[in-house]
Each structure stands twice: as C-alpha cells, then as structure tokens.
Amino acid sequence: MPLKPHPTDSHKMVYESRKYKLPKREWVGLTKEEINEGLLRSFYVLEKARAWREGVEWAMQQLKDKNNV
C-alpha cells in the first residue's frame, strides 16, 4: 500500500487504502412531517429520557429506510 500525507498533520504519513472507498451519495434527511410523526408516536410524554430514546430510534430507522441501508 502506498503512503500519502496525513490530512491534518503534514509531519505524518498514512496508508492509502483503495479497496474501501465508498461512492458518495446525496444525504436524504427527514421532512417536518416525518419529525412530527415521530413525536406523535411517543407514548412516554412524562418520561423525557425514555421518549427521547424512542424518538431517536425511530429517526434512525427512517434514515436507514430513506438511504437504503
């Protein structure tokens, strides 16, 4: 593997990996309607931490679905 300059430290070198380069894709975010739907799905209004975790899990699943992961 060939070496190339480190991206942030010019005094260091890093290996250049060619087999792990992934194609760049356009980011697909959540719409306001999807965010509101996630908020409405929470049954734990008084338990903030638990509701937040449920909302985050829902958002991650939405992003995985939208980005075909």
Steps between C-alpha positions, in 0.01 A plus 500: 500500500638840412535773758343845475521812721277507807196727434550716812865449602759563226772329709323161488424250226204261470432198281284567196229238483340446163268209567282668767399816314123529496309698240370835623125522525267792546376534859129440547368670815170492684206719402307708756209259463725203581641680805147580621392139442790382717400738777140378488612135526647551846282363780735623775428872511583532872809278482726726294810279476301198392299702246818652361659158450189372325500805272866453415448132417205591279705770320790261442265245343350770276849600382601139437184448294549822300868427431449130418734380776 
